Every structure is written in structure tokens, then in C-alpha cells.
């Protein structure tokens, strides 16, 4: 398999590049970023054959099988759909999209073009959580899950992350891990939700976006989760 990694910022450096380099049957064919310095640096450190600064040029490369999207949340739908239409399989960082409408468009594009679309809900592959899931039959049926997520990534004051219209704020960006984990473990859909947010850091207050959120939810079987 030949993969191209689009977006060479935080999550690329933290996780994606290391994961791809650990796979013997995968070739990192190209990197892509709108910033020339970052694109070239990623190309050199990844051992890729080439780098691009325009998504349009990348998608015309017939040697690439998979597009790995490590871009800001508000770009997920547009770039995923473009890649699927170009005949590429897509791995997209979480959260899937900023809206349900965009997420549905992504699914339709994957189905229409016969290509795979995978959203990186990585907690499902965490050995600690897999152990809990695998042992559920032995320990009984869990009725309550408490989960906390915290981001240590450096986001400067002018980052897209502090713009809730682009990132969805902490509830969408980190909260999606919690909700996905609870649904996965309980194997059921949530039908009652209560949430409360707060602005703690100066960057959050200045941009009027929550950087702390607490969510309580229940499923139809009266199981509870707190994130």
C-alpha cells in the first residue's frame, strides 16, 4: 500500500508518521502541507518519494492508494470527499466532521465511489480498553463508565483550534473519544445527555470557546457515562 499524509502538523508528528513507519507493508509515497517548510521537512523525515503543497496535485498522483488526513476539523469533509472521488481510500482524523450533514456526505461519497473511509477513533485499539472490552463477559455488565481526556498539544493563541466554528471546541475534539468509547463498551446508543462547559484558559476566553466540558449521558438500558 502506498499512502500520502496530508497535513504535517501536531497530530502528524505525534502519532501518524510513527504509525506508518512501523508498518512493513506500507510505503509513505508523499506528504502534503500548505506550508512549504513543513511539507518539505515532513517529506525528508518520512522518506517519502515526493511532497505536495496542493491537494489537487496530490490527488492526480495515480501511485497513491490511501490518503491520511491530519488536517483541521473543518477541512475533514471537503478533503475526504475530494479524495474519495479521486479513487483513494481515506483515513481521516477524528472528529469525523463539524456537522451530521457533512458526515453523511462523506459516507455517501465513500459508498458511491466504492472506497474505504475510516475515522481514527484510536481508543478502540488501546490495549487497556481492549482488555476491558474482552473481559466484559467475565466481570459482568458494566453500568457506569467515567472517562477523562486531556490534550497536551501546543496550540498557539491564533490556532484554528480556538475557533469553535472550525474545531468544534473541546467537546467535539476530545469529547468524541469519550462518547465513542462509552458507546463501544456499552454496545448501545445514548438517548439522554446533559453537558456543561467552561472557559478556563485565556485563549479560550478571548475566543469565546469552551476548553473544559463535562458530559453525563445514559443509554436505553440505564447505563451511565461521565466524560
C-alpha positions as CSV (number, residue, x, y, z in Angstrom):
1,X,0.0,0.0,0.0
2,X,1.1,3.5,-0.8
3,X,0.0,6.3,1.4
4,X,0.1,10.1,1.3
5,X,-0.1,12.1,4.6
6,X,-1.9,15.4,4.3
7,X,-1.3,17.9,7.0
8,X,2.1,17.7,8.7
9,X,1.4,19.5,12.0
10,X,0.7,18.3,15.5
11,X,-1.1,15.0,15.1
12,X,1.1,14.0,12.2
13,X,4.3,14.4,14.3
14,X,2.7,13.0,17.5
15,X,1.2,9.8,16.0
16,X,0.6,9.3,12.3
17,X,4.2,9.4,11.0
18,X,5.4,6.9,13.6
19,X,2.4,4.5,13.0
20,X,3.0,4.4,9.2
21,X,6.8,4.0,9.6
22,X,6.2,0.9,11.8
23,X,4.2,-0.9,9.1
24,X,6.5,-3.0,6.8
25,X,3.9,-3.4,4.0
26,X,3.3,0.3,3.7
27,X,5.2,2.9,1.7
28,X,4.9,6.6,2.5
29,X,4.7,7.8,-1.0
30,X,4.1,11.5,-0.4
31,X,3.5,14.2,2.2
32,X,1.4,17.3,1.7
33,X,1.0,20.6,3.5
34,X,0.1,24.1,2.6
35,X,3.2,25.4,4.3
36,X,6.3,24.9,2.2
37,X,8.7,24.5,5.1
38,X,6.5,22.0,6.9
39,X,5.8,20.0,3.7
40,X,9.5,19.7,2.8
41,X,10.5,18.8,6.4
42,X,7.9,16.0,6.5
43,X,9.0,14.7,3.1
44,X,12.6,14.4,4.3
45,X,11.9,12.9,7.7
46,X,9.3,10.4,6.4
47,X,11.5,9.1,3.5
48,X,8.6,9.9,1.0
49,X,9.3,10.0,-2.7
50,X,7.8,13.5,-3.1
51,X,5.9,16.2,-1.4
52,X,3.0,18.4,-2.5
53,X,1.5,21.8,-1.4
54,X,-1.7,21.5,-3.3
55,X,-4.3,18.8,-2.7
56,X,-5.3,18.9,-6.3
57,X,-1.9,17.9,-7.5
58,X,-1.7,15.1,-4.9
59,X,-5.0,13.6,-5.9
60,X,-3.8,13.3,-9.5
61,X,-1.0,11.0,-8.4
62,X,-2.1,7.6,-9.5
63,X,0.6,5.8,-7.5
64,X,-1.2,6.6,-4.2
65,X,-3.7,4.3,-2.7
66,X,-4.5,5.9,0.7
67,X,-4.9,9.5,1.8
68,X,-4.3,10.0,5.5
69,X,-5.9,13.3,6.6
70,X,-4.3,15.1,9.5
71,X,-5.9,18.4,8.9
72,X,-8.1,20.7,11.0
73,X,-11.6,19.5,11.7
74,X,-13.4,22.0,9.4
75,X,-11.4,20.6,6.4
76,X,-12.3,16.9,7.0
77,X,-15.5,16.7,4.9
78,X,-14.2,18.7,1.9
79,X,-10.9,16.9,1.6
80,X,-12.3,13.4,2.4
81,X,-14.9,13.7,-0.3
82,X,-12.4,15.0,-2.8
83,X,-10.0,12.1,-2.1
84,X,-12.8,9.5,-2.3
85,X,-14.0,11.0,-5.7
86,X,-10.4,10.7,-6.9
87,X,-10.5,7.0,-6.2
88,X,-8.4,7.0,-2.9
89,X,-9.2,5.2,0.3
90,X,-9.3,7.7,3.2
91,X,-8.2,7.7,6.8
92,X,-9.5,10.8,8.5
93,X,-8.6,12.2,11.9
94,X,-11.4,12.4,14.4
95,X,-13.8,14.0,14.8
96,X,-15.4,13.0,11.5
97,X,-16.8,16.4,10.7
98,X,-18.3,19.6,12.1
99,X,-21.9,18.6,11.4
100,X,-24.0,15.5,10.8
101,X,-24.8,16.7,7.3
102,X,-21.1,16.8,6.4
103,X,-20.6,13.3,7.9
104,X,-23.4,11.9,5.9
105,X,-21.9,13.4,2.7
106,X,-18.6,11.7,3.5
107,X,-20.3,8.3,3.9
108,X,-22.3,8.7,0.7
109,X,-19.1,9.6,-1.2
110,X,-17.3,6.5,0.1
111,X,-20.3,4.3,-0.9
112,X,-20.7,5.9,-4.3
113,X,-17.0,5.6,-5.2
114,X,-16.5,2.1,-3.6
115,X,-13.7,3.3,-1.4
116,X,-13.0,2.8,2.3
117,X,-13.5,5.7,4.8
118,X,-12.0,5.2,8.3
119,X,-12.3,7.7,11.1
120,X,-9.4,7.5,13.6
121,X,-11.1,6.5,16.8
122,X,-7.9,5.2,18.1
123,X,-9.0,4.5,21.7
124,X,-10.6,1.3,20.4
125,X,-7.1,-0.1,19.7
126,X,-5.7,1.0,23.1
127,X,-4.6,-2.3,24.9
128,X,-6.1,-1.1,28.2
129,X,-9.5,-0.5,26.7
130,X,-9.4,-3.7,24.6
131,X,-8.7,-5.6,27.8
132,X,-11.8,-4.2,29.4
133,X,-13.9,-5.0,26.3
134,X,-12.5,-8.5,26.1
135,X,-13.2,-9.3,29.7
136,X,-16.7,-7.9,29.9
137,X,-18.2,-11.4,29.9
138,X,-16.1,-12.3,32.9
139,X,-16.5,-9.3,35.1
140,X,-20.2,-8.8,34.4
141,X,-22.1,-6.0,32.6
142,X,-20.6,-2.5,33.3
143,X,-23.3,0.1,34.3
144,X,-21.1,3.1,34.7
145,X,-18.0,4.4,32.9
146,X,-16.0,7.5,33.9
147,X,-13.5,8.8,31.4
148,X,-11.3,11.9,31.2
149,X,-9.5,13.2,28.2
150,X,-6.9,16.0,28.2
151,X,-4.9,17.5,25.3
152,X,-1.2,18.3,25.8
153,X,-0.7,19.5,22.2
154,X,0.7,23.1,21.8
155,X,-1.9,25.3,20.3
156,X,-0.8,29.0,19.9
157,X,-3.3,31.8,20.5
158,X,-4.0,32.2,16.8
159,X,-4.5,28.5,16.1
160,X,-7.7,27.2,14.4
161,X,-8.2,25.1,17.5
162,X,-9.5,28.1,19.4
163,X,-12.1,28.9,16.8
164,X,-15.2,26.8,17.7
165,X,-16.6,27.2,14.1
166,X,-13.5,25.3,12.8
167,X,-12.7,22.9,15.6
168,X,-16.0,22.4,17.4
169,X,-14.2,23.2,20.7
170,X,-13.0,20.7,23.3
171,X,-16.4,18.9,23.5
172,X,-16.1,17.8,19.8
173,X,-12.4,17.5,19.5
174,X,-11.7,15.5,22.7
175,X,-15.2,14.6,23.8
176,X,-15.6,12.5,20.7
177,X,-13.1,10.0,22.2
178,X,-15.2,9.7,25.3
179,X,-18.5,9.2,23.6
180,X,-17.1,6.7,21.2
181,X,-15.5,4.7,24.0
182,X,-18.7,4.6,26.0
183,X,-20.8,3.5,23.0
184,X,-18.2,0.9,22.0
185,X,-18.0,-0.6,25.5
186,X,-21.8,-0.5,26.2
187,X,-22.6,-1.5,22.6
188,X,-25.7,0.8,22.7
189,X,-26.8,4.2,21.7
190,X,-27.0,7.2,24.0
191,X,-30.5,8.7,24.5
192,X,-30.1,11.1,27.4
193,X,-27.4,13.8,27.5
194,X,-26.5,16.7,29.9
195,X,-23.4,18.8,29.3
196,X,-21.8,21.8,30.8
197,X,-18.8,23.8,29.5
198,X,-16.5,26.4,30.9
199,X,-13.7,28.7,29.6
200,X,-10.5,28.4,31.7
201,X,-7.5,29.5,29.7
202,X,-7.0,33.0,28.4
203,X,-7.0,31.8,24.8
204,X,-10.4,30.1,25.4
205,X,-11.9,33.2,27.0
206,X,-10.6,35.6,24.3
207,X,-12.1,33.3,21.6
208,X,-15.2,32.5,23.5
209,X,-14.8,28.8,23.1
210,X,-15.0,26.1,25.9
211,X,-11.8,24.4,26.9
212,X,-13.4,22.4,29.6
213,X,-16.5,20.3,29.2
214,X,-18.3,17.7,31.4
215,X,-20.9,15.4,29.8
216,X,-23.3,13.0,31.5
217,X,-25.3,10.5,29.5
218,X,-27.4,7.4,29.7
219,X,-28.4,4.7,27.2
220,X,-31.8,3.0,27.0
221,X,-30.6,0.3,29.4
222,X,-30.0,3.0,32.0
223,X,-26.2,2.6,31.8
224,X,-24.4,5.8,32.7
225,X,-21.3,7.5,31.4
226,X,-19.4,10.6,32.5
227,X,-16.7,12.4,30.5
